């Protein structure tokens, strides 16, 4: 309990314990993988003749399973890193605010950072190029869609009383007023990759030099 007593924010301690538990479980998985993975290979070989080509929707659905979660109830309904929202105009927003700031939004004056996304219409191209791009596969209106995220982060002020994914969240983006609805949550690694790209793009610095062409 010494660590618990010395923790300034108890939520951070709980997050640390959860991560510790996950690592402990993964260590156990590593120990049994020598038995499990050969069994998978044997199963694949024995069923080689039964293999079929998966449909486009099946591949998109598998990607959706890999990158998303849909928690029905969360003990803490505050907005978190990786949460995906959709507006009434069907515009998508991904929260890329650091997790520690999400836990204590008062430290950032309730200014959350998002990136905007649009539905990528060509699902076939999406599943063939998804690893080289910054897309997400999400279930929306009973079907899996691909969202293409833009690399321009922006901030949105969300009142503390409205910071609840179980409710409609009114926000203002520029001169527009919108209502956000929670849709799903991206798993951490998938969201971190998008966040890294967005913040890397926003940290670019332009410079000017004289460029000599055809110099002799």
N, CA and C atoms as a LAMMPS dump frame, in Angstrom:
ITEM: TIMESTEP
0
ITEM: NUMBER OF ATOMS
648
ITEM: BOX BOUNDS ff ff ff
-5.0000000000000000e+02 5.0000000000000000e+02
-5.0000000000000000e+02 5.0000000000000000e+02
-5.0000000000000000e+02 5.0000000000000000e+02
ITEM: ATOMS id mol type element x y z
1 1 1 N 0.818 -1.206 0
2 1 2 C 0 0 0
3 1 3 C 0.857 1.264 0
4 2 1 N 2.168 1.089 0.127
5 2 2 C 3.055 2.266 0.147
6 2 3 C 2.933 3.048 -1.159
7 3 1 N 2.978 2.343 -2.283
8 3 2 C 2.873 2.998 -3.587
9 3 3 C 1.526 3.706 -3.712
10 4 1 N 0.463 3.045 -3.263
11 4 2 C -0.871 3.638 -3.322
12 4 3 C -0.934 4.934 -2.52
13 5 1 N -0.374 4.911 -1.306
14 5 2 C -0.402 6.096 -0.445
15 5 3 C 0.401 7.257 -1.026
16 6 1 N 1.462 6.933 -1.776
17 6 2 C 2.331 7.975 -2.317
18 6 3 C 1.861 8.497 -3.684
19 7 1 N 0.832 7.874 -4.236
20 7 2 C 0.349 8.296 -5.549
21 7 3 C -0.492 9.559 -5.423
22 8 1 N -0.142 10.575 -6.21
23 8 2 C -0.894 11.832 -6.168
24 8 3 C -2.297 11.653 -6.729
25 9 1 N -2.372 10.908 -7.851
26 9 2 C -3.671 10.635 -8.47
27 9 3 C -3.955 9.139 -8.375
28 10 1 N -4.999 8.773 -7.65
29 10 2 C -5.319 7.361 -7.446
30 10 3 C -5.692 6.681 -8.763
31 11 1 N -6.3 7.443 -9.705
32 11 2 C -6.666 6.851 -10.994
33 11 3 C -5.43 6.368 -11.73
34 12 1 N -4.323 7.116 -11.617
35 12 2 C -3.076 6.711 -12.26
36 12 3 C -2.544 5.414 -11.65
37 13 1 N -2.706 5.277 -10.345
38 13 2 C -2.257 4.049 -9.683
39 13 3 C -3.081 2.86 -10.161
40 14 1 N -4.397 3.06 -10.277
41 14 2 C -5.257 1.977 -10.745
42 14 3 C -4.882 1.583 -12.175
43 15 1 N -4.585 2.572 -13.006
44 15 2 C -4.182 2.281 -14.391
45 15 3 C -2.876 1.503 -14.412
46 16 1 N -1.965 1.855 -13.502
47 16 2 C -0.686 1.149 -13.404
48 16 3 C -0.906 -0.31 -13.014
49 17 1 N -1.802 -0.543 -12.036
50 17 2 C -2.086 -1.909 -11.591
51 17 3 C -2.71 -2.726 -12.72
52 18 1 N -3.634 -2.119 -13.476
53 18 2 C -4.255 -2.82 -14.605
54 18 3 C -3.199 -3.231 -15.633
55 19 1 N -2.257 -2.322 -15.903
56 19 2 C -1.2 -2.62 -16.867
57 19 3 C -0.309 -3.737 -16.339
58 20 1 N -0.064 -3.72 -15.044
59 20 2 C 0.751 -4.752 -14.421
60 20 3 C 0.075 -6.117 -14.545
61 21 1 N -1.218 -6.145 -14.314
62 21 2 C -1.974 -7.394 -14.45
63 21 3 C -1.905 -7.906 -15.88
64 22 1 N -2.065 -6.994 -16.846
65 22 2 C -2.013 -7.397 -18.256
66 22 3 C -0.674 -8.023 -18.591
67 23 1 N 0.399 -7.385 -18.123
68 23 2 C 1.737 -7.91 -18.395
69 23 3 C 1.931 -9.291 -17.785
70 24 1 N 1.364 -9.489 -16.589
71 24 2 C 1.466 -10.791 -15.928
72 24 3 C 0.754 -11.867 -16.743
73 25 1 N -0.429 -11.52 -17.264
74 25 2 C -1.18 -12.469 -18.092
75 25 3 C -0.406 -12.796 -19.363
76 26 1 N 0.178 -11.764 -19.992
77 26 2 C 0.925 -11.974 -21.225
78 26 3 C 2.149 -12.854 -21.006
79 27 1 N 2.756 -12.745 -19.831
80 27 2 C 3.89 -13.619 -19.527
81 27 3 C 3.449 -15.074 -19.531
82 28 1 N 2.246 -15.328 -18.996
83 28 2 C 1.711 -16.685 -19.006
84 28 3 C 1.442 -17.173 -20.41
85 29 1 N 0.953 -16.27 -21.261
86 29 2 C 0.692 -16.634 -22.655
87 29 3 C 1.996 -16.996 -23.36
88 30 1 N 3.037 -16.22 -23.087
89 30 2 C 4.341 -16.517 -23.689
90 30 3 C 4.825 -17.914 -23.31
91 31 1 N 4.501 -18.334 -22.096
92 31 2 C 4.968 -19.642 -21.628
93 31 3 C 4.248 -20.803 -22.313
94 32 1 N 3 -20.582 -22.744
95 32 2 C 2.24 -21.685 -23.347
96 32 3 C 2.233 -21.625 -24.875
97 33 1 N 2.813 -20.576 -25.451
98 33 2 C 2.742 -20.436 -26.906
99 33 3 C 3.487 -21.558 -27.646
100 34 1 N 4.491 -22.159 -26.985
101 34 2 C 5.227 -23.242 -27.642
102 34 3 C 4.328 -24.452 -27.899
103 35 1 N 3.268 -24.592 -27.117
104 35 2 C 2.316 -25.679 -27.331
105 35 3 C 1.178 -25.252 -28.257
106 36 1 N 0.782 -23.994 -28.14
107 36 2 C -0.393 -23.516 -28.874
108 36 3 C -0.108 -23.29 -30.348
109 37 1 N 0.958 -22.592 -30.666
110 37 2 C 1.209 -22.206 -32.05
111 37 3 C 1.464 -23.399 -32.975
112 38 1 N 2.235 -24.414 -32.549
113 38 2 C 2.361 -25.604 -33.411
114 38 3 C 1.019 -26.271 -33.69
115 39 1 N 0.111 -26.229 -32.7
116 39 2 C -1.217 -26.817 -32.897
117 39 3 C -1.982 -26.058 -33.972
118 40 1 N -1.82 -24.751 -34.018
119 40 2 C -2.475 -23.945 -35.045
120 40 3 C -1.943 -24.299 -36.424
121 41 1 N -0.632 -24.494 -36.507
122 41 2 C -0.03 -24.866 -37.793
123 41 3 C -0.533 -26.219 -38.254
124 42 1 N -0.647 -27.154 -37.322
125 42 2 C -1.148 -28.492 -37.675
126 42 3 C -2.596 -28.419 -38.139
127 43 1 N -3.396 -27.61 -37.47
128 43 2 C -4.796 -27.451 -37.851
129 43 3 C -4.899 -26.871 -39.254
130 44 1 N -4.054 -25.88 -39.545
131 44 2 C -4.068 -25.253 -40.868
132 44 3 C -3.724 -26.274 -41.949
133 45 1 N -2.699 -27.08 -41.697
134 45 2 C -2.284 -28.075 -42.687
135 45 3 C -3.352 -29.143 -42.911
136 46 1 N -4.008 -29.562 -41.842
137 46 2 C -5.033 -30.601 -41.97
138 46 3 C -6.296 -30.094 -42.642
139 47 1 N -6.495 -28.775 -42.656
140 47 2 C -7.695 -28.203 -43.258
141 47 3 C -7.375 -27.402 -44.521
142 48 1 N -6.202 -27.659 -45.093
143 48 2 C -5.76 -26.905 -46.261
144 48 3 C -6.755 -27.01 -47.416
145 49 1 N -7.325 -28.205 -47.615
146 49 2 C -8.237 -28.403 -48.74
147 49 3 C -9.558 -27.667 -48.553
148 50 1 N -9.881 -27.314 -47.314
149 50 2 C -11.16 -26.662 -47.03
150 50 3 C -11.057 -25.131 -47.082
151 51 1 N -9.887 -24.634 -47.373
152 51 2 C -9.704 -23.185 -47.354
153 51 3 C -10.541 -22.51 -48.433
154 52 1 N -11.11 -21.373 -48.071
155 52 2 C -11.866 -20.579 -49.026
156 52 3 C -11.337 -19.157 -49.013
157 53 1 N -11.601 -18.431 -50.064
158 53 2 C -11.206 -17.034 -50.109
159 53 3 C -12.234 -16.205 -49.34
160 54 1 N -11.803 -15.489 -48.298
161 54 2 C -12.763 -14.71 -47.508
162 54 3 C -13.325 -13.546 -48.312
163 55 1 N -14.536 -13.155 -47.991
164 55 2 C -15.167 -12.038 -48.669
165 55 3 C -14.569 -10.722 -48.174
166 56 1 N -14.833 -9.674 -48.919
167 56 2 C -14.362 -8.344 -48.54
168 56 3 C -14.911 -7.934 -47.18
169 57 1 N -16.197 -8.199 -46.966
170 57 2 C -16.82 -7.846 -45.688
171 57 3 C -16.214 -8.636 -44.534
172 58 1 N -15.829 -9.894 -44.797
173 58 2 C -15.226 -10.719 -43.746
174 58 3 C -13.863 -10.167 -43.328
175 59 1 N -13.076 -9.729 -44.305
176 59 2 C -11.761 -9.159 -43.999
177 59 3 C -11.915 -7.857 -43.23
178 60 1 N -12.843 -7.013 -43.674
179 60 2 C -13.091 -5.75 -42.977
180 60 3 C -13.573 -6.018 -41.557
181 61 1 N -14.425 -7.034 -41.393
182 61 2 C -14.921 -7.381 -40.067
183 61 3 C -13.813 -7.862 -39.144
184 62 1 N -12.864 -8.615 -39.699
185 62 2 C -11.736 -9.087 -38.897
186 62 3 C -10.857 -7.908 -38.467
187 63 1 N -10.627 -6.97 -39.377
188 63 2 C -9.851 -5.777 -39.033
189 63 3 C -10.567 -4.964 -37.96
190 64 1 N -11.881 -4.901 -38.066
191 64 2 C -12.664 -4.187 -37.054
192 64 3 C -12.501 -4.843 -35.689
193 65 1 N -12.478 -6.168 -35.669
194 65 2 C -12.282 -6.903 -34.412
195 65 3 C -10.894 -6.638 -33.851
196 66 1 N -9.906 -6.542 -34.729
197 66 2 C -8.535 -6.302 -34.286
198 66 3 C -8.361 -4.921 -33.66
199 67 1 N -8.989 -3.884 -34.237
200 67 2 C -8.634 -2.516 -33.818
201 67 3 C -9.631 -1.825 -32.89
202 68 1 N -10.821 -2.422 -32.702
203 68 2 C -11.862 -1.718 -31.948
204 68 3 C -12.408 -2.521 -30.772
205 69 1 N -12.926 -1.781 -29.809
206 69 2 C -13.702 -2.381 -28.726
207 69 3 C -14.986 -1.579 -28.584
208 70 1 N -15.997 -2.233 -28.026
209 70 2 C -17.301 -1.591 -27.861
210 70 3 C -17.792 -1.824 -26.432
211 71 1 N -17.171 -1.177 -25.463
212 71 2 C -17.593 -1.402 -24.076
213 71 3 C -19.005 -0.872 -23.838
214 72 1 N -19.885 -1.739 -23.382
215 72 2 C -21.262 -1.316 -23.151
216 72 3 C -21.356 -0.399 -21.934
217 73 1 N -20.624 -0.745 -20.914
218 73 2 C -20.61 0.071 -19.702
219 73 3 C -19.174 0.246 -19.246
220 74 1 N -18.809 1.467 -18.923
221 74 2 C -17.465 1.732 -18.453
222 74 3 C -17.582 2.318 -17.046
223 75 1 N -16.768 1.824 -16.126
224 75 2 C -16.844 2.31 -14.752
225 75 3 C -16.644 3.817 -14.7
226 76 1 N -15.737 4.308 -15.556
227 76 2 C -15.504 5.746 -15.646
228 76 3 C -15.917 6.202 -17.044
229 77 1 N -17.054 6.893 -17.169
230 77 2 C -17.564 7.257 -18.498
231 77 3 C -16.909 8.491 -19.112
232 78 1 N -15.843 8.995 -18.501
233 78 2 C -15.158 10.149 -19.082
234 78 3 C -14.527 9.781 -20.428
235 79 1 N -14.379 10.788 -21.276
236 79 2 C -13.736 10.589 -22.571
237 79 3 C -12.305 10.121 -22.356
238 80 1 N -11.888 9.137 -23.155
239 80 2 C -10.535 8.594 -23.04
240 80 3 C -9.826 8.619 -24.388
241 81 1 N -8.519 8.488 -24.312
242 81 2 C -7.676 8.33 -25.489
243 81 3 C -8.169 7.143 -26.305
244 82 1 N -8.464 7.388 -27.59
245 82 2 C -8.925 6.311 -28.449
246 82 3 C -10.42 6.27 -28.667
247 83 1 N -11.192 7.071 -27.944
248 83 2 C -12.643 7.069 -28.123
249 83 3 C -13.016 7.691 -29.466
250 84 1 N -13.927 7.046 -30.155
251 84 2 C -14.406 7.529 -31.452
252 84 3 C -15.835 8.026 -31.29
253 85 1 N -16.083 9.198 -31.852
254 85 2 C -17.417 9.8 -31.802
255 85 3 C -17.902 10.107 -33.212
256 86 1 N -19.206 10.179 -33.35
257 86 2 C -19.798 10.555 -34.629
258 86 3 C -20.791 11.685 -34.371
259 87 1 N -20.758 12.689 -35.242
260 87 2 C -21.673 13.816 -35.107
261 87 3 C -22.985 13.503 -35.82
262 88 1 N -23.954 14.365 -35.641
263 88 2 C -25.244 14.173 -36.298
264 88 3 C -25.116 14.305 -37.813
265 89 1 N -24.026 14.94 -38.269
266 89 2 C -23.77 15.066 -39.705
267 89 3 C -22.873 13.937 -40.204
268 90 1 N -22.691 12.937 -39.359
269 90 2 C -21.891 11.752 -39.678
270 90 3 C -20.44 12.104 -39.992
271 91 1 N -19.902 13.019 -39.209
272 91 2 C -18.468 13.289 -39.217
273 91 3 C -17.88 12.58 -37.999
274 92 1 N -16.702 12.014 -38.16
275 92 2 C -16.115 11.188 -37.115
276 92 3 C -14.958 11.911 -36.444
277 93 1 N -14.872 11.781 -35.129
278 93 2 C -13.8 12.392 -34.348
279 93 3 C -13.144 11.323 -33.489
280 94 1 N -11.826 11.349 -33.452
281 94 2 C -11.042 10.422 -32.638
282 94 3 C -10.288 11.211 -31.58
283 95 1 N -10.459 10.84 -30.321
284 95 2 C -9.766 11.528 -29.237
285 95 3 C -8.312 11.064 -29.177
286 96 1 N -7.379 12.015 -29.352
287 96 2 C -5.945 11.713 -29.254
288 96 3 C -5.322 12.459 -28.083
289 97 1 N -6.163 12.886 -27.154
290 97 2 C -5.674 13.527 -25.939
291 97 3 C -4.935 12.496 -25.09
292 98 1 N -3.734 12.815 -24.601
293 98 2 C -3.002 11.847 -23.766
294 98 3 C -3.858 11.32 -22.62
295 99 1 N -3.679 10.048 -22.309
296 99 2 C -4.518 9.385 -21.318
297 99 3 C -4.485 10.083 -19.962
298 100 1 N -3.305 10.561 -19.561
299 100 2 C -3.2 11.225 -18.255
300 100 3 C -4.035 12.5 -18.216
301 101 1 N -4.12 13.209 -19.351
302 101 2 C -4.939 14.423 -19.411
303 101 3 C -6.421 14.086 -19.456
304 102 1 N -6.753 12.954 -20.066
305 102 2 C -8.153 12.514 -20.068
306 102 3 C -8.611 12.191 -18.648
307 103 1 N -7.701 11.632 -17.853
308 103 2 C -8.043 11.297 -16.474
309 103 3 C -8.228 12.556 -15.631
310 104 1 N -7.52 13.624 -15.993
311 104 2 C -7.595 14.884 -15.236
312 104 3 C -7.758 16.048 -16.204
313 105 1 N -8.949 16.176 -16.825
314 105 2 C -9.16 17.218 -17.833
315 105 3 C -9.056 18.631 -17.292
316 106 1 N -9.148 18.771 -15.976
317 106 2 C -8.986 20.111 -15.407
318 106 3 C -7.581 20.646 -15.646
319 107 1 N -6.616 19.748 -15.83
320 107 2 C -5.235 20.18 -16.088
321 107 3 C -5.063 20.767 -17.486
322 108 1 N -6.001 20.49 -18.379
323 108 2 C -5.927 21.035 -19.745
324 108 3 C -7.125 21.948 -20.021
325 109 1 N -7.731 22.451 -18.929
326 109 2 C -8.891 23.351 -19.041
327 109 3 C -10.007 22.74 -19.883
328 110 1 N -10.133 21.425 -19.784
329 110 2 C -11.184 20.693 -20.509
330 110 3 C -11.099 20.871 -22.02
331 111 1 N -9.875 21.088 -22.516
332 111 2 C -9.636 21.229 -23.951
333 111 3 C -9.109 19.89 -24.479
334 112 1 N -9.952 19.154 -25.162
335 112 2 C -9.584 17.831 -25.662
336 112 3 C -9.102 17.928 -27.107
337 113 1 N -8.107 17.104 -27.425
338 113 2 C -7.542 17.093 -28.774
339 113 3 C -8.129 15.928 -29.577
340 114 1 N -8.56 16.261 -30.792
341 114 2 C -9.163 15.266 -31.682
342 114 3 C -8.537 15.357 -33.065
343 115 1 N -8.728 14.308 -33.846
344 115 2 C -8.527 14.368 -35.287
345 115 3 C -9.856 13.978 -35.93
346 116 1 N -10.088 14.53 -37.101
347 116 2 C -11.354 14.279 -37.799
348 116 3 C -11.159 13.202 -38.846
349 117 1 N -12.218 12.46 -39.115
350 117 2 C -12.143 11.395 -40.112
351 117 3 C -13.38 11.352 -40.979
352 118 1 N -13.215 10.793 -42.16
353 118 2 C -14.325 10.619 -43.095
354 118 3 C -14.404 9.153 -43.505
355 119 1 N -15.591 8.736 -43.911
356 119 2 C -15.763 7.367 -44.405
357 119 3 C -14.991 7.2 -45.703
358 120 1 N -14.17 6.155 -45.738
359 120 2 C -13.427 5.845 -46.956
360 120 3 C -14.284 4.918 -47.795
361 121 1 N -14.76 5.415 -48.921
362 121 2 C -15.767 4.701 -49.692
363 121 3 C -15.297 3.418 -50.331
364 122 1 N -14.026 3.337 -50.695
365 122 2 C -13.517 2.162 -51.4
366 122 3 C -12.999 1.142 -50.385
367 123 1 N -13.882 0.245 -49.947
368 123 2 C -13.512 -0.712 -48.907
369 123 3 C -12.453 -1.691 -49.398
370 124 1 N -12.5 -2.041 -50.673
371 124 2 C -11.511 -2.963 -51.219
372 124 3 C -10.12 -2.367 -51.143
373 125 1 N -9.992 -1.115 -51.518
374 125 2 C -8.682 -0.453 -51.423
375 125 3 C -8.269 -0.297 -49.978
376 126 1 N -9.244 -0.048 -49.105
377 126 2 C -8.944 0.149 -47.681
378 126 3 C -8.309 -1.091 -47.064
379 127 1 N -8.839 -2.276 -47.375
380 127 2 C -8.306 -3.492 -46.749
381 127 3 C -6.972 -3.909 -47.361
382 128 1 N -6.649 -3.395 -48.539
383 128 2 C -5.369 -3.758 -49.158
384 128 3 C -4.251 -2.788 -48.781
385 129 1 N -4.606 -1.593 -48.298
386 129 2 C -3.586 -0.59 -47.993
387 129 3 C -3.637 -0.094 -46.554
388 130 1 N -4.413 -0.751 -45.708
389 130 2 C -4.65 -0.241 -44.354
390 130 3 C -3.396 -0.174 -43.498
391 131 1 N -2.458 -1.09 -43.689
392 131 2 C -1.254 -1.089 -42.853
393 131 3 C -0.332 0.083 -43.173
394 132 1 N -0.425 0.623 -44.376
395 132 2 C 0.447 1.725 -44.761
396 132 3 C -0.23 3.083 -44.596
397 133 1 N -1.486 3.087 -44.106
398 133 2 C -2.215 4.342 -43.956
399 133 3 C -2.69 4.469 -42.516
400 134 1 N -3.489 5.498 -42.284
401 134 2 C -3.955 5.78 -40.93
402 134 3 C -5.48 5.7 -40.91
403 135 1 N -5.945 4.453 -41.049
404 135 2 C -7.374 4.171 -41.132
405 135 3 C -7.821 3.344 -39.932
406 136 1 N -9.126 3.318 -39.738
407 136 2 C -9.715 2.461 -38.712
408 136 3 C -10.943 1.778 -39.293
409 137 1 N -11.203 0.578 -38.794
410 137 2 C -12.381 -0.17 -39.21
411 137 3 C -13.342 -0.223 -38.025
412 138 1 N -14.553 0.295 -38.244
413 138 2 C -15.511 0.466 -37.162
414 138 3 C -16.888 0.004 -37.615
415 139 1 N -17.643 -0.548 -36.686
416 139 2 C -19.018 -0.928 -36.996
417 139 3 C -19.917 0.305 -36.843
418 140 1 N -20.63 0.625 -37.915
419 140 2 C -21.488 1.808 -37.914
420 140 3 C -22.75 1.479 -38.71
421 141 1 N -23.894 1.663 -38.09
422 141 2 C -25.178 1.357 -38.714
423 141 3 C -25.212 -0.091 -39.225
424 142 1 N -24.769 -0.989 -38.359
425 142 2 C -24.838 -2.44 -38.614
426 142 3 C -23.951 -2.919 -39.758
427 143 1 N -22.964 -2.143 -40.119
428 143 2 C -21.999 -2.627 -41.101
429 143 3 C -20.627 -2.047 -40.765
430 144 1 N -19.589 -2.709 -41.26
431 144 2 C -18.225 -2.251 -40.989
432 144 3 C -17.823 -1.235 -42.051
433 145 1 N -17.338 -0.093 -41.586
434 145 2 C -16.856 0.952 -42.481
435 145 3 C -15.384 1.205 -42.196
436 146 1 N -14.731 1.859 -43.127
437 146 2 C -13.348 2.289 -42.923
438 146 3 C -13.34 3.801 -42.771
439 147 1 N -12.68 4.288 -41.737
440 147 2 C -12.561 5.727 -41.507
441 147 3 C -11.137 6.152 -41.812
442 148 1 N -11.009 7.133 -42.656
443 148 2 C -9.707 7.704 -43.001
444 148 3 C -9.498 8.944 -42.146
445 149 1 N -8.468 8.913 -41.289
446 149 2 C -8.236 10.013 -40.353
447 149 3 C -7.325 11.069 -40.975
448 150 1 N -7.679 12.317 -40.759
449 150 2 C -6.863 13.43 -41.229
450 150 3 C -5.735 13.681 -40.237
451 151 1 N -4.674 14.296 -40.706
452 151 2 C -3.489 14.495 -39.859
453 151 3 C -3.443 15.9 -39.253
454 152 1 N -4.6 16.487 -38.992
455 152 2 C -4.66 17.841 -38.459
456 152 3 C -5.366 17.834 -37.103
457 153 1 N -4.625 17.739 -35.997
458 153 2 C -5.276 17.743 -34.684
459 153 3 C -5.857 19.112 -34.345
460 154 1 N -6.923 19.117 -33.601
461 154 2 C -7.549 20.368 -33.159
462 154 3 C -8.152 20.133 -31.783
463 155 1 N -8.417 21.204 -31.073
464 155 2 C -8.935 21.079 -29.713
465 155 3 C -10.407 21.475 -29.661
466 156 1 N -11.11 20.833 -28.757
467 156 2 C -12.53 21.105 -28.532
468 156 3 C -12.746 21.219 -27.025
469 157 1 N -13.417 22.279 -26.618
470 157 2 C -13.733 22.439 -25.197
471 157 3 C -14.991 21.646 -24.872
472 158 1 N -14.879 20.796 -23.873
473 158 2 C -16.018 19.995 -23.431
474 158 3 C -16.237 20.255 -21.944
475 159 1 N -17.39 20.778 -21.631
476 159 2 C -17.699 21.087 -20.238
477 159 3 C -17.597 19.836 -19.37
478 160 1 N -17.132 20.031 -18.164
479 160 2 C -16.942 18.9 -17.257
480 160 3 C -18.245 18.134 -17.046
481 161 1 N -19.361 18.858 -16.961
482 161 2 C -20.654 18.207 -16.731
483 161 3 C -21.115 17.407 -17.946
484 162 1 N -20.54 17.697 -19.122
485 162 2 C -20.917 17.009 -20.359
486 162 3 C -19.935 15.898 -20.737
487 163 1 N -18.885 15.738 -19.953
488 163 2 C -17.847 14.746 -20.242
489 163 3 C -18.319 13.362 -19.806
490 164 1 N -19.173 12.765 -20.647
491 164 2 C -19.786 11.485 -20.31
492 164 3 C -20.166 10.787 -21.609
493 165 1 N -19.484 9.686 -21.936
494 165 2 C -19.725 9.016 -23.219
495 165 3 C -21.078 8.325 -23.266
496 166 1 N -21.726 8.186 -22.124
497 166 2 C -23.045 7.568 -22.101
498 166 3 C -24.146 8.545 -22.486
499 167 1 N -23.781 9.831 -22.677
500 167 2 C -24.755 10.859 -23.017
501 167 3 C -24.357 11.547 -24.312
502 168 1 N -25.256 12.316 -24.873
503 168 2 C -24.934 13.164 -26.011
504 168 3 C -24.042 14.305 -25.516
505 169 1 N -22.988 14.615 -26.291
506 169 2 C -22.019 15.625 -25.86
507 169 3 C -22.081 16.821 -26.807
508 170 1 N -22.601 17.963 -26.346
509 170 2 C -22.645 19.148 -27.2
510 170 3 C -21.267 19.82 -27.255
511 171 1 N -20.824 20.173 -28.468
512 171 2 C -19.521 20.82 -28.645
513 171 3 C -19.648 21.922 -29.693
514 172 1 N -18.647 22.796 -29.718
515 172 2 C -18.554 23.828 -30.747
516 172 3 C -17.225 23.66 -31.456
517 173 1 N -17.272 23.541 -32.771
518 173 2 C -16.049 23.467 -33.58
519 173 3 C -16.065 24.679 -34.506
520 174 1 N -15.244 25.666 -34.166
521 174 2 C -15.299 26.922 -34.896
522 174 3 C -16.621 27.604 -34.601
523 175 1 N -17.371 27.935 -35.639
524 175 2 C -18.671 28.583 -35.471
525 175 3 C -19.81 27.575 -35.48
526 176 1 N -19.471 26.299 -35.626
527 176 2 C -20.496 25.263 -35.72
528 176 3 C -20.739 24.598 -34.368
529 177 1 N -21.995 24.371 -34.08
530 177 2 C -22.363 23.634 -32.886
531 177 3 C -22.82 22.241 -33.308
532 178 1 N -22.263 21.24 -32.647
533 178 2 C -22.563 19.868 -33.005
534 178 3 C -22.826 19.05 -31.751
535 179 1 N -23.396 17.88 -31.951
536 179 2 C -23.609 16.933 -30.859
537 179 3 C -22.885 15.646 -31.201
538 180 1 N -22.048 15.194 -30.283
539 180 2 C -21.261 13.984 -30.507
540 180 3 C -21.902 12.787 -29.806
541 181 1 N -21.844 11.654 -30.491
542 181 2 C -22.336 10.397 -29.928
543 181 3 C -21.173 9.415 -29.903
544 182 1 N -20.98 8.781 -28.762
545 182 2 C -19.914 7.788 -28.645
546 182 3 C -20.215 6.604 -29.542
547 183 1 N -19.176 6.144 -30.27
548 183 2 C -19.355 5.043 -31.216
549 183 3 C -18.572 3.799 -30.808
550 184 1 N -17.3 3.966 -30.509
551 184 2 C -16.434 2.827 -30.188
552 184 3 C -15.129 3.36 -29.621
553 185 1 N -14.223 2.452 -29.289
554 185 2 C -12.898 2.843 -28.81
555 185 3 C -11.839 2.082 -29.587
556 186 1 N -10.842 2.827 -30.064
557 186 2 C -9.71 2.18 -30.72
558 186 3 C -8.79 1.604 -29.664
559 187 1 N -8.239 0.431 -29.936
560 187 2 C -7.247 -0.129 -29.034
561 187 3 C -6.011 0.758 -29.039
562 188 1 N -5.303 0.735 -27.925
563 188 2 C -4.262 1.736 -27.682
564 188 3 C -3.209 1.823 -28.779
565 189 1 N -2.668 0.696 -29.217
566 189 2 C -1.61 0.736 -30.227
567 189 3 C -2.084 1.353 -31.533
568 190 1 N -3.314 1.034 -31.92
569 190 2 C -3.863 1.561 -33.17
570 190 3 C -4.067 3.076 -33.068
571 191 1 N -4.566 3.528 -31.92
572 191 2 C -4.776 4.968 -31.747
573 191 3 C -3.453 5.706 -31.62
574 192 1 N -2.491 5.097 -30.923
575 192 2 C -1.2 5.766 -30.72
576 192 3 C -0.499 6.019 -32.046
577 193 1 N -0.647 5.097 -32.974
578 193 2 C -0.029 5.273 -34.291
579 193 3 C -0.623 6.488 -35.008
580 194 1 N -1.931 6.638 -34.929
581 194 2 C -2.597 7.783 -35.557
582 194 3 C -2.219 9.076 -34.845
583 195 1 N -2.184 9.037 -33.508
584 195 2 C -1.823 10.224 -32.736
585 195 3 C -0.397 10.656 -33.037
586 196 1 N 0.527 9.702 -33.127
587 196 2 C 1.927 10.035 -33.432
588 196 3 C 2.033 10.759 -34.772
589 197 1 N 1.316 10.264 -35.761
590 197 2 C 1.364 10.874 -37.089
591 197 3 C 0.748 12.267 -37.074
592 198 1 N -0.355 12.425 -36.349
593 198 2 C -1.026 13.725 -36.297
594 198 3 C -0.143 14.771 -35.624
595 199 1 N 0.476 14.413 -34.513
596 199 2 C 1.308 15.385 -33.798
597 199 3 C 2.636 15.611 -34.51
598 200 1 N 3.114 14.581 -35.201
599 200 2 C 4.341 14.765 -35.989
600 200 3 C 4.089 15.756 -37.114
601 201 1 N 2.943 15.635 -37.756
602 201 2 C 2.611 16.534 -38.859
603 201 3 C 2.445 17.967 -38.37
604 202 1 N 1.844 18.123 -37.181
605 202 2 C 1.601 19.475 -36.669
606 202 3 C 2.857 20.144 -36.141
607 203 1 N 3.937 19.359 -35.929
608 203 2 C 5.18 19.928 -35.402
609 203 3 C 6.167 20.307 -36.497
610 204 1 N 5.738 20.234 -37.755
611 204 2 C 6.619 20.61 -38.855
612 204 3 C 6.969 22.099 -38.779
613 205 1 N 8.167 22.421 -39.206
614 205 2 C 8.62 23.819 -39.221
615 205 3 C 9.096 24.154 -40.625
616 206 1 N 8.518 25.181 -41.206
617 206 2 C 8.931 25.62 -42.532
618 206 3 C 10.065 26.628 -42.441
619 207 1 N 11.041 26.551 -43.351
620 207 2 C 12.158 27.497 -43.378
621 207 3 C 12.366 27.965 -44.806
622 208 1 N 13.093 29.084 -44.938
623 208 2 C 13.402 29.643 -46.254
624 208 3 C 14.909 29.766 -46.421
625 209 1 N 15.412 29.28 -47.567
626 209 2 C 16.788 29.468 -47.978
627 209 3 C 16.791 29.899 -49.437
628 210 1 N 17.841 30.562 -49.805
629 210 2 C 18.026 30.839 -51.221
630 210 3 C 18.448 29.546 -51.901
631 211 1 N 17.754 29.175 -52.962
632 211 2 C 18.055 27.949 -53.679
633 211 3 C 18.696 28.329 -55.003
634 212 1 N 19.937 27.937 -55.162
635 212 2 C 20.67 28.256 -56.394
636 212 3 C 20.447 27.159 -57.423
637 213 1 N 19.878 27.54 -58.559
638 213 2 C 19.649 26.576 -59.629
639 213 3 C 20.539 26.926 -60.826
640 214 1 N 21 25.889 -61.481
641 214 2 C 21.868 26.061 -62.667
642 214 3 C 23.104 26.91 -62.342
643 215 1 N 23.637 26.741 -61.119
644 215 2 C 24.822 27.52 -60.716
645 215 3 C 26.048 26.975 -61.397
646 216 1 N 26.843 27.895 -61.937
647 216 2 C 28.066 27.492 -62.616
648 216 3 C 29.279 28.099 -61.907
